[in-house]
Amino acid sequence: MKVVSFDLDGTIFKKGLDDIFWNRLIPELVAREKGISMDEAVRYVINEYDSIGPNDIRWYIPEYWFCRFGLTYTMLDHLLNIMEEQYYANGMYDDVPLLAEIGKRYRLIISTCNPPAMAKKKLSIIKRSNVSVDALFSSISYNMVKSKEFYSIICKEMNVSAESILHVGDDVVQDLKVPRSIGMQAILMDRRCEGNYYNDKGLVNKRAIRMHDVECVVCSIKELIDMIIQ
């Protein structure tokens, strides 16, 4: 193994932070710019999101929505700065600085479906913890969600075989099954579990788990370190 790849939301950052951006901060701007109530703005914005839906790549792109809502990119920069300092800075899991230990042995990368503008803000918070990240890959940059093609691009860009990359994330499909389908190693991060691992047979003692288990799960960076660093 040469590279360890990490998802962002639910793995390094608490889930739901970006909902503040999409469902509160943007409607606040729309309400102000259009001179409507906050309730009206929320209904309008959510209806517009729903008209596109998550199967359309535009759904994920802040720049697209700011253009559609008649908002300026200066306003976007302002909201992203708010997200960085007020929410991302306080929304990172406490054990993330331990990634520096993994970085002493392996190359660290971020592989996310966050749009680049948001992913870069989160990366800046990670770096404040003295964690060095070699590369940031956003699937949105390639006009796709996390797919076989996306992970294949990562292998090519990092100049390593799929078997040389371990990906860690919280989504059973996009972070576990898809990367494994091209030969990558993958571990599920479940922040809800408490000191034990899960495999396809259920809850097991962490000393019984092995990397070859089909559905191995960790709940913290510390447990990941215990698993991959001997």
C-alpha positions, 0 to 999 in steps of 0.5 A: 500500500502506497496511498491512503485516500479519505472521503470528507463528510462523515469521515473527516468532517461531521455530516450535515455541515454543507446543509447550512450553506445550501438550505440556510445561507443561500436562502438568506441571500435570496430573501435579501436580494429578491425582497421576499421572506425567509420562508418564501426564499427557502421554499423557492430555493428547495423547489429549484434544487428539486427541479434539477435533482442529484442525478444532474451534476449541476445539482452539486455546483455552487457556481451554477446555483449562484448564477441561476439565482442571480447572485454574484460570485463575490457573494459566493466567496463570502459565504464560503469564508463563513463556512470555513471559519464558523462551521468547517473549523468547528466541524472537524472530528477531534482525531483528524490530527492523527492523520499525520501519523499515517502520513509518515508512512503513506501518501495522503489524498482526499477523494470527495464528491464535494465541489472544489470550492467547498473541498478546498475550504475543508482542506485548509482546515485539515492543514491547520492540524499540521496534516500534509495532504498530497492531493485533492480530488473532487469528482465534480471536477470531472463531471461525475460522482464517485464512480469507477472512472473517478477512482481510475483517474485517481490511480492514474494521476497518483501513478500507482496501481489500484491495489496500492490505494486504500480508500476510507469513507462513510458511504457503503456504495461510493466509498466501499463497493465502487473502489473495491470493484476496480481493485482498490482496498477500502474500509468503511468509516462509521463514526457511530460505532464505539470501539468495535469493528463490524464485518459481514457477520456483524459486530466483532472484537477489533482484534479479530478483524483482518484487512481481508474481511469483506466489510471491515469498518472502523469508527475512528482514525485511531482504530484505522491506525491500529489496523494499517500500521503495525 
